[in-house]
Amino acid sequence: MLAYTAVIPAFNAERTIEDCLNSVLGQGCLPREIIVVDDGSNDRTVAIVDAVASRGSPAPIRLLQQPNQGPGRATSVGIRAAGSPVIATLDADDLWLPQKMERQLAILTNQATVALVGSWSRQFHHDQPDDGRGECRPGLLRSTISFRRDVFDMVGEIVDPPGRCGEMVDWLARLREQGHVVVEIEEVLTLRRITPGSLTHQRQEVQAMGFLAVAHRAMLRRRQALGLAPTTMQAPPDRGPDC
């Protein structure tokens, strides 16, 4: 199996980061390393990561810290610091099921043309343990994907749109536009935590601003690829409240 690094961007994740780390450490195929990028937290996130790392973790945990810049930038910083041929990203409030990485690494190891592997996810609420009855969804998300490290170099940085929503949509769109092969396993391998106040529960107008910026960038790339003049439509301003 190819070696992988787990990259976890975290901002004020004291309620969930330990469970998140434990789900990585509970994989049937352990990572070469876990990189947590603290994105300017002002709670106990850093202390909890340090405590987990110091208790004799079966995989080394590395903590990087930066001023608050957004989940896209934090994810990119972690990927740049990774030393494995495969990267698996995970939001600090989500969980991997134990077989997640073994299933995805098998595809990346045996199918050299595949650049990225995703899976389905199932939702559960923060104060309630997963009972297997939450909504199951297909779709490529930060928490469901594993990809080759050199693909990141080709696609480029994960860029935070206004409101810091939609950065993975933008990055995955650029990956597909470059023609990279993507496989999605039709099986739930990730649990998505629904937490009031998290990115999942931010205000709709902030979400709309971010996704409009992502759509505008995609349109500009398509026009450039077709040799058309840039559109006169103005992009949304690159500002907005944090999610």
N, C-alpha and C positions, 0 to 999 in steps of 0.2 A: 504494500500500500504506500502511496505517496504520503510524505509528512505534511502536516498542516499547522498553521497558527490560527488561533481564535482571537479575533479583534473585537473588543467591546467598548464602544463609546458610552460614557456615563456622565450624566448631569443630575445632581441631587437625587441619587438613586439609593439612598440608605435603606429604603423599605424593601428593595428587591434585589440588590446586587449580590447578596450572599446566595440566594436561591439560584440566580442566574449562573454564578460561578460553579455552584454545585452541580448544575445540569451539564456543564462542560466537563467537569471532573468525573461525572458519572457515565461518560461515553464509553462504549465498548472499545473504541479506538481513540486513545487519548491524544491530545495535541502535543506537538513538540514544545509549544509555549503558549501562554495566554497573555495577551497584551490588553490591559485596561487603560483607556485614555480618558482621564478625568477632565471634563470640559468646564473647569472653573466652578466646581460644586462648592456650596457654602454650608453643607450639612455633614454627616458622618461618612460619606461615601469612601473617602480616602482611608479613613481609619478602619473601616470594615474590610476593604480590599487588603490592607496591610495585615490585618488579623488572620484572614483566610490564608494569605501567602505564608505567614509565619508558623502555621500549625502543622506543617509537614505535607504540603500539597503534592499529589502524585505527578503533577506537571508544574513546571516553573511559572509563576505569575509575575509579570512585569508591569509596573505602574508608571505611566507617563502623565504629566500634568501640563495644562495650558490654560491661559485665560479663556473665558467663555467666548467661543467663536462659532458654535453650531455643530450638530451631529455629523454633517458631511465632512467638515474640516477635521473633526476628531477621528472619524473613521479613516480618512486619508493618512493622517499622521501615524496611526497604528499600523496601517498596511505598509507604509514606507519603512517602518522600523522592523518589520517581520523578516525572518530569515528562512521561511519555508516555501516550497514550490506551490503550495495551495493555501488560500486564505478562506476562512469561514467567519463571517461577520454575524454579530448578535446584539440586539438591543438589550440594554441593561434591565429591562423589566420583562423580558421574554425568557422562555425555557426551551431547551432541546430535549426531545425524547432520546433514550439511551442508544438507539440504533441509528440516529440521524447521520452522523459522520461516517460510519461504516458503510451505509448504503450509498452515500454520495461519493465517497472516496473510491469505491469499487468502480463506479462509472468513469471518474476522472483518470484512474489508474489504467483501466483497460481500453478506453476509447480516447485515443490521442487527439482526435479532432474536436472533442467536446471542450468548450472553454468554461462553461458555467453550468452548475446543476442546482436546481431548486426543488422545492417540495410543497405540499399543501400544509396549511396550519389550522389549528383549532383554537377558538377563543375560550378564555375563562376569566372570571372576575377576581380581582385582587384579594378580597377577603374570603374567597371560597375556593377550596381545592378543586382541581380539575376532576370532573366526574365522567369525562368521556362523552358528555352530551352537548357540549358547546357547538356553536356554528363552525363548520369546516369550510375552508375556502381555498381554492387554488390561487396562484399568484406569486410572483417573485417579490420578496421583501428582504430587507437587510438580514432579518433573522432566519430566513429559509434558504439562503444561498451559500454555495461554496464555489470558488473559481480559481483559475490559475493566476499566480502572482504576476507573470509577465503580461497577462491580459490587462491588468490594471495599468501597467506602464503604457500600453497601446491606447487604452480608452481615455486615461487621464484622471485628474483629481475629481473627487465627488464634491460638487459645488452646491452650497446652501442657497436656495432661492429666498426671496423675501418671505418673512415669517418662518423661515427654516422648515418648510414643508415641501416635500416632493423631490428632495435631492436624489433619492435612489431611483425614482421614476426617470429623472433626467439622465442619470449615469447608465441605467439599463437601456434606455433608448439609444444612447450613443454607442453602447456595446453592440446592439442589434444592427444599427446603421453601418457599422464596420464589417458586418457579415459573420460575426462569431457564432459558433454553434451553441445553442442553449437546450438543455434537457430539463424537463420538470417531472419529477417522480410523483405519480398520482397516489400519494400516500401521506397521511399526516405524520410529520416528523418534528414539528415545531408547535409549541403552545404560545399563543399571543395573550398576554395579560391585559385586561381592560382595567385601567386605573384612572379615576377622576383626576384631572389636572395634568395628565400625560399628553404626549403628542396625539394620541388617539382621540382625546376629548377637547382639543383646542377649538377656538371659535371658528365658525364656518367661513367668515370673511377673510380670516388670515390664511386658512387653507386655500381659498380661492385665489388669493394673491400669489401664493407660491406656485400653484399648479398653472396659473395663467402665464407666469414667467417661464416655466418649463415648456409649455406649449409654444410660446413665442420663440424660444431658443431652437426648438426642434424645427419650426417652420423656416427660420433663417438658415439652418443647416441644409434643409432640403432645397431651398432656393439656390444656395451656393453650389450644391452638388449638380443642379440642373443648369448652372451658368446664368441664372436670372439675376436681375438687379435687386439689391436689398429692398425690402418693403418699406413704405413710408410710415407704417404703423409703429407707434412708439411702444417700447417694452415697458412693463410695469416698473415703478421705481424700486431700486434695490434697498428697500428699507421696510421696517415693520417690526412689531413687537415680537419678542421671543415666544416660541410655542411652549 
